[in-house]
Amino acid sequence: MYRLIALLIGYAFGCLQNGYYLSKKTAGIDIRDYGSGGAGMTNVTRILGTKLGAVVLTADMAKAAAAFLLASWIFNGALFGWQRDLHPGLYAGLGVVLGHDFPFHMRFRGGKGVASTLGLILMLDWRVALIVYAVILAIALIVKYISVASLFMSLLIPALLAIFGHGWEVVSVTSFLGALAWFMHRGNIARLIKGTESRFSFSGGKRMPASKTVFPQPPTPDAELPTPNTGKSLEIEASGQTYARFPIRTHVITQDDDAADVFIPYLTPHVREGDIVFISERAVACTQSRAIPMRDIKPRRLAVFLSRYVQKTPHGIGLGIPETMEMALRECGVINILFAAVVSVIGKLFGRKGWFYRVAGPKARGIDGPCDNTLPPYNEYVVLAPDKPVRVAQAIAESIGVHVAIVDANDLGVNLLGASDPKLRESFLAAVLRDNPLGQSSEQTPCGIIRVSPQGAGEGSNAALNEIG
């Protein structure tokens, strides 16, 4: 029985996703949308730099050690009781790795558990830990593949524990962790076989270039620039700079279009080096068949009930009708939506708003319902948040040669869903696009260009990138 309780204690610690939370706090991004898609030290280092990666490594090791000590104290009666019995701490450590890899509150999408395993091994046997640390560091420096070092580590740990005289249960649990590590690294293994695995660098976190390609067609400095939408201003002051926002008119985007290609012919006549392109998340979603006709949605009773308590605003329906709430339940999961609803009620008791969407996440926030001023045929559709917006932004950036952001901008605010560069901050885009220059109805301008000044041909535009991070 104590093994199960220790496992649950460890799982609670493991659900503390340090890489995810720190990347959100420092860079405003979901680190799982970049690089390898992991939330651990390796991906954080590769995308955001060595310093933050070291913090994540330390924190993930520490949570394993903390769970180990707590379980040892509870079941052995002393904080350092593991000297008498390793097993409570062993199963707590197993729980930490499982919680790190499969956190329930993040729809079971976490990291790969390498750092947490290192923390557990340090508590089990410091001699084994020192050998393992030295070996994986040497492998990482020689072959430059952290995945190779991690896979070798998973084989080395149970072997060394057996050599140092640990019992069959310790060896069995760590062997299971080794097998789990191979499962979690299956994507890395496939890339290693294909020769496409990214090499690790201790100087990671450099700004990713928007593209190595040239512009599809040379921008013409004297080309006629788009004019602002009715009631919108061309320029805006933000961070001590004046930025121009050029809305780009297109045809009505549908599922017959390809998100990576459809915007390019409209953008390339106007885009210049140093610009930032921003694209409406609704337009991207429509290319992915993420626009669902209202007639095809059959709301369940729970959706009808919950939609009654959504605060209505003049800026959009949100989840305030059964059809949009039903799609939120499908996209985010019933447990997540119910938990967000409970948290929202608590927040309102303290006079705080917006807690529902913070907990439910960007998929719930990105669901758009039909409005009277919505462009047909989407005035009879529910549009979901786009799928893999980071990859879409990166694909478009590769084609047009500038940074690209997929944004959800309306009169209530601006949310960054995906960007070609992880250092493109939501706070910067929120300041520059705060008046929603693309419009919300029949403008037919699902994308736009940000530039420091309408006359600048590139030099001044670099100031916008300096605001990124």
VENVEN-V180193 format. One record per backbone hydrogen bond with DSSP energy under -0.5 kcal/mol. CO is the residue of the C=O (numbers start at 1). NH is the residue of the N-H. Records with the same first field share a line. If there is no record, write none. Layout:
# VENVEN-V180193
CO: NH / NH
This chain:
# VENVEN-V180193
1: 5
2: 6
3: 7
4: 8
5: 9
6: 10
7: 11
8: 12
9: 13
10: 14
11: 15
13: 16
15: 17
16: 18
17: 21
18: 22
19: 23
20: 24
21: 25
22: 26
23: 27 / 28 / 29
24: 28
29: 31
30: 33
31: 34
34: 37
40: 44
41: 45
42: 46
43: 47
44: 48 / 49
45: 49
46: 205
49: 53
50: 54
51: 55
52: 56
53: 57
54: 58
55: 59
56: 60
57: 61
58: 62
59: 63
60: 64
61: 65
62: 66
63: 67
64: 68
65: 69
66: 70
67: 71
68: 72
69: 73
70: 74
71: 75
72: 76 / 78
73: 77
78: 81
80: 83
81: 84 / 85
86: 90
87: 91
88: 92
89: 93
90: 94
91: 95
92: 96
93: 97
94: 98
95: 99
96: 100
97: 101
98: 102
100: 111
101: 110
103: 106 / 108 / 109
104: 107
106: 109
108: 110
113: 117
114: 118
115: 119
116: 120
117: 121
118: 122
119: 123
120: 124
121: 125
125: 129
126: 130
127: 131
128: 132
129: 133
130: 134
131: 135
132: 136
133: 137
134: 138
135: 139
136: 140
137: 141
138: 142
139: 143 / 144
140: 144
144: 146 / 200
145: 149
146: 150
147: 151
148: 152
149: 153
150: 154
151: 155
152: 155 / 156
153: 157
154: 158
155: 159
156: 160
157: 161
158: 162
159: 163
160: 164
161: 166
162: 165
167: 171
168: 172
169: 173
170: 174
171: 175
172: 176
173: 177
174: 178
175: 179
176: 180
177: 181
178: 182
179: 183
180: 184
181: 185
183: 186
185: 189
186: 190
187: 191
188: 192
189: 193
190: 194
191: 195 / 196 / 197
201: 204
204: 50
219: 221
220: 223
229: 232
234: 245
236: 243
238: 241
241: 238 / 243
243: 236
244: 451
245: 247
246: 449
247: 249
248: 447
251: 253
254: 257
257: 259
258: 261 / 262
259: 263
261: 264 / 265
263: 266 / 267
264: 268
267: 270 / 271
269: 220
272: 275
275: 403
276: 450
277: 405
278: 448
279: 407
280: 284
281: 285
282: 286
283: 287
284: 288
285: 288 / 290
286: 289
290: 292 / 384
292: 382
293: 296
294: 297
296: 298
297: 299
300: 304
301: 305
302: 306
303: 307
304: 308
305: 308
306: 309
307: 310
313: 316
316: 313
317: 320
321: 325
322: 326
323: 327
324: 328
325: 329
326: 330
327: 331
328: 332
329: 333
333: 337
334: 338
335: 339
336: 340
337: 341
338: 342
339: 343
340: 344
341: 345
342: 346
343: 347
344: 348
345: 349
346: 350
347: 350 / 352
348: 351
354: 358
355: 359
356: 360
357: 361
361: 364 / 365
362: 366
364: 367
368: 383
371: 374
375: 378
377: 380
378: 381
380: 294
381: 383
382: 292 / 384
383: 368
388: 392
389: 393
390: 394
391: 395
392: 396
393: 397
394: 398
395: 399
396: 399 / 400
397: 401
399: 216
403: 277
404: 420
405: 279 / 407
406: 417 / 418
407: 281 / 409
408: 415
410: 413
413: 410
415: 408 / 417
418: 406
421: 424
423: 425
425: 429
426: 430
427: 431
428: 432
429: 433
433: 436
436: 439
437: 229
441: 444
444: 250
446: 280
447: 248
448: 278
449: 246
450: 276
451: 244
453: 456
458: 462
459: 462
460: 463
461: 464 / 465
462: 466
463: 467
464: 467
465: 468 / 469
